[in-house]
Amino acid sequence: MDDGVDRSAMRFGVFLAPFHETRENPTLALSRDLALMEHLDRLGFDEAWIGEHHSGGLEIIASPEVFIAGAAERTRNIRFGTGVASLPYHHPLVLADRMIQLDHQTRGRTMFGVGAGALPSDVHMMGRDPMRVRGMMEESLDALMPLLRGEIVSAKTDWFTLRDARCQLPCYTRPHLEVAVAVTTSPAGAKLAGKHGAGILSISATSEQGFEALAATWDAWRTVASMHAKSAERTRWRLVGPAHVAETREQARANMRFGLQPWLRYFNRVGALPVATTGQGSLDEDVDAMIASGLAVIGTPDDLIRQIERLWAQSGGFGCWLDFAHNWADVEATRRSYELIARFVIPHFRQSNRQRVDALEWAAANRAEFIGRRTDAVQHEVRKWKAEQELRESGAM
């Protein structure tokens, strides 16, 4: 059951942490990330969500807002979201003000993704209690949503105070910029999204546990939204999973030599995503494990189409697929992967070529008739010309 969601309206984008090995020049890495946003915009991708991280060494964007401001100036159509802003690290009024300003600067191309913070090392450095961060996130969002609506908020918790607080500007996007809550495998994020009528970012949709939780995520989101007189709409549900495609499966595997295994080792040592393998064995074994687990697509555009259809069937339908952007392949192969997705995967789901296929089949089915008419027309002109010649020769013309 897809609850009426239109698969041909599916959006496509990226979820960019990003990931850059510690041997790389970080300045150039950030420049390439910005250039990637330009590339995605030219290809017609709809969205890019930018992460916030403060430790670990590989996910080097500390302020998604700063990155988005720069990327928006370089692009025309693609929309940008914080992916995600870690609410326990920020005072709600300051964060609301920044997001509203960004909404104005981008003329409404900004979205507000929120979460509790993904890296345990970030939580430690901020001096936050790991047992409290989810509660802090809810306290923050309870204050943020009315602030974004232009309301006056007074609140006091053990980590922030608001006294007659209000934002100086309304959102550029009315009634306010789009908000989406990060969800992994538990229903906590979905319930919070339902409470506030926010969308959902299913960060680990292709992990084994995340995939199994998709139906429960929708049920929790919809149920709590109904309890609070809010709406849960599948068009505002974004599913995230990593993919790299090439012209052949063999080429896609070969491209993994650049950076798949360091990425795997990072998640086994620092990150929280269950990646099914350690990156310590052979490259082929790691690729096989990633594919067999369902976590990743490393293959052709057709393989990615099958993965998205698998997610659609399991979830019941969603609004946007986001590639969990990575550093598995070098720059050119990565750009090529997104080009192949734009050329073959996006048109498949949007049925961009349906009328072209119909036109081709119609022309082919009627070819004999059309050729016959054309032949008759040519023969008519030949006969007409001969008749004119005969008249001229007889002196009648």
N, C-alpha and C positions, 0 to 999 in steps of 0.2 A: 504494500500500500504506500503510495507516494503522496497522499493527502493533497493532490492537485498540483504539486510542484512541477514546473515545466522544465524537463531536462534540456530542451533546446536553448534555454536561457541561462544555462550554467556558466559561471564566471571562472576565470583561471588566473592564478597568480603565484607568488612565492612567499615563503616565510623565511626571512633572512636573519640568522642569528648575529653575525655570520661566523664561519669557521676558517681560520687562517693559521697555518702552522707557524711555530715559533722561529723557524729559519727564514721566514719571509720578511721583507721590508714592510712594516705596518702602514707606513704612509702610502705606499703604492697599492697595498691591499685595499685600503679604504677608497682610493681613487678608482680602483677596478670595480668595487662595489657600486660606486656612483655611476660608473660607465655602464654597468650591467642594468641599472635602472633605466637608463636611456635606451638601451638595446631592447629591453622588455616593452617599453612604451612604444617604440617603433614597430614591434611585432604585434602589438594589439593586446597585450596582457592587461588584465583589469585591475589587479591589486598587488601591492607589495607590503608586507608586514615586517617591521624592523625591530630587532630585539634590544633588550637592556641587560647588560651583564657587567660585573665589576671584578671578576677574578677568573682564574683558570687558564688565562693566557691565550686562548684561541678565539673566544667570542668577544671581539674587541670594540664593539660599539657600546659605549657607556650611556649615551643619550640618544635614543631614537628620534627625539624631537629635533635635535640639531641636524642629524643626518637627513631627516625628512625635509627640513627647510631647504637644505642644499639640493636634494634630489628633485624637489618640486620645481625649482627654478630651471632645471635642465630638461624637464619633461612637459608634456601637454595634456595627456588624458589619464594616465594611470593614477589610481588612488593609493594613498599611503596610510598605514596604520601602525601604531605602536604594538610591537609583537613580542612581549607585552611590557607595558609599564608596570613595574613591581610596586604595588600600592603601599606595602609596609615601609618602604624606603623614603616616602615623600609626604610632606604635609598636604592635605587634600586641597586647600585653597590655592597654594602655589601651583600644584599640578593642574588644577582646573583652569587657572589663569593661562598657563602655558599652552594647554591644549586648545583653548578658545582662540588665543592669538594665532596659533598655527592654523586653525580652521579658517581664519580670515586671510592669512598670508597665502594659503593654497587655494582660496576661493572655493572652499567646500570639498577639497580632495583629501581631507584628513579623517581618519577613523581612530577610535580610542580603544585599543586592546588592553585589558587589565588582567593581572594575575598576582599571585602571592610571592613570586620569585622562584626561579627554577634551580639555581645553584646553591647547595648547602654552604659552600664557602662564602658566597655573598651574604647569606643570613648571618654567618659567624662574624664576618668583618663589620657588619652593621650593628652588631650587638643585639640582634633580635633573638627572641626565644623561638626555636623551631616549633614548639608546641602552640605558639601564639600567632604565627604569621597568617594562618587562614582566618582566624578571628579578626586580626588587624585589617586584613583585606576587606572583610565584610563591613567593619566599622568605617573604613575609608570610603567604600563605595556607597554606603548609606548617606554619607555627607556629600560625596561628589555628584551624585545624580541630581539632587535639588539645586546644587550650585550651578550645574550645567543648564538647568531649566530657568536660571535667573532668580531663584528664590533666596531668601535670607535664612541663614543657617546658624544656629547656636548648638554646640555639642562639646562635651568634655569626655575624653577617654584617658587612659593611663599613658597615652603617648602623643596625643594632640588635643588642642583646644581651639574651638571656633567661637568667637563672640560677635554676634550680629554680622556674620561674614557674608559677603556678597561679591560676585564678580563684576568688574566695571563694565565689561562688554558682554552683550549677548553672543551666543554662537552665530557664526555666519550661516551654518546649516540649521534649518528650522524643523522641528522645535529645538533640537540640539544635535550635535554631531553623533554619528553612530557609535555605539558602545558594544564591545564584544568581550566575553569572559573566557579565559583559558580553561579548558577542561582536559583532564588526562583519563583516568580510569574510574575515579570515584564520582558519585553524583553531586558532590559538594558544589562544584563550579556551575553545573547545570541548574541546581536549585537557586543559586545566587542570581544567575542570569534570568531565571523565571521570575524571581521576586521583583527585579527592576525592569523587566521587559527588554533585556539586552539580548544580543546575539551570542553565538558560541563559536569558539575556536577549538576544535578537537585536535590538540597538538600531536597526540600519539595514536591517531586513527588506524595506522597500519601495523602497530605493534600487536602482538597476540592478545594481550589483555585489553588494549584500547579498542581493537576491532570487535571483540566480544561484547564490549560495554556500549557499543553504539546505540543499540535499541533501547537499553536502559537509560542512556543519556537523554534521548528524545523524550522518553516517558517522564523522566523527572523534570525536565525543562517545561514540557507542556503542562504537567499537573500543577506545578508550583505557580507557573504563569497564570493559570486559570484561577487559582486560589487568591491571587493578588489583582485580579481583573486586568491582567496584562496579556500580551499575545506572544506565542512562540511560533515563529515562521521559519519553515525549512529554507527559504531563500536567504536567511541570515545565519545559516549553519555552514561553517567552513571546516572542511576536513583536510588534514595536513599529512603528507607522507613523502618520503624521499624517492627521487627517480633520476635516472640518467639514461638517455636514449641516443642511439646512433643508427646508421643505416643498416647495420647487422648486429646480431647479438655478439658475434666475435669481436667486432670493433668496440662495442660498448664495454666488454670485459677488458679489452686491452687498454682502454682509456683509464681504467681503475688503477693502473700502476702509479699514477701521479699522486693520489692522496687518499684512497679509501682506507688503507690500513692505519695510518696515523689518526684518522677520524674515528675509527673503531677503538683504537687504544685510548683516545681521549674520553670516550664515553664509558669505557671500563674503569678508567682511573678517576675521572672528575665528574662527568655529566650523569644525567639521570635516565636517559632513554635506554630501554632494554634492546640491545642490538644483536642478540642471538649468537655472536661470535666475538672473539677477543682481538683479532687483528695480529695475532702472534704466529699463525700458521701460514700455509701457502695462500697466495692471492685467490686461486681458483676455489679453494675450500671456503674462504671467507665470502666470496661472491655467491657460491652455491648456498651457503647458510643464510645469507641475507634474502635471497630469492625464495628459498624453501619456507622460511618463516613467514613470508608474506609482507615483511617489513618494507622491502625496497623493490623497485623495478630497475633492473640493469639489463637493458635489451633494446627493443625496437619500439617505434610508436604504437604498433599493434599490441605489444605487451603492456604498455601503459594504458591503452584503451581497455584492455581486459581488467586491469587493476581498478580503474575508476568504476567500471561496471560492477565489479565485485563489491566495492564500497557502497555503490548505489543500492545494490540488492540488500546488503546487510543493514544499512541505515534506514532504508525506506525513502531515500531522496534527500538531497541537500542543495545548497545554492552555489557553492564555490569550492573548487579543488585548488589547494596550495602545495606547490613543491617545497619540501623541507630542504631549502637550499644548502649546499654543502661545498666541499672543496675536493671532491673525488677525482675530477678530471682537470686538465689544464684549462687556461682561459678560453682558448679557441674551441676546444671540444665542448666546454660548458655552454658557450654561446651557440654552438651548432645544435646542441641538445634542445635548447629553448626554441631555436628556429624550426626544428623538426616537430616539436610539440605544436607550435603555431601553425605549421603547414598542414599537419595531418591529424593531430589529436583534437584540437579545438574545433575544426570544421566537422569532424565526425559527430561530436555531441551537439553542436549547434545546428546541424543539418544544413550547413551553408551551401552544400552542393546538391541538395535534393532537386531543386528546379533544373539545375544543369543536367543531372542524370536523367530526369524526366524528359528534358528537351532532346538529349542524345538518343534515348530509347524511342521517343516518338519519331524523330527523324529517320532512325534506322528502320523502324517498323514500316514506315511509309516510303522508303527509298525507291522501291520498284515503281510505285505509282508516280512519284515525283520525277524520276529519271525518264519514265515513259512520256510524261507531259513535256519534259524538256526536249526529248528527242523529237516529239511531234512538232514542237515549236521550231526547232532547227530545220526540220524537213520542210515545214511550211515556208520558212524564209528562203530556203534553197529553191523550192518550186516557184515562189514569187519572183525571185531573181531571174530564173530561166525564162519565165513568161515575159518579163520586162525586156530581156535580151531579144527574144523572138519578135516582139513588137517593134523594137528599134530596127532590127534587120529587115522587117517587112515594110518599114517606112511609115508605120502607123504612129510612131512617136516622133 
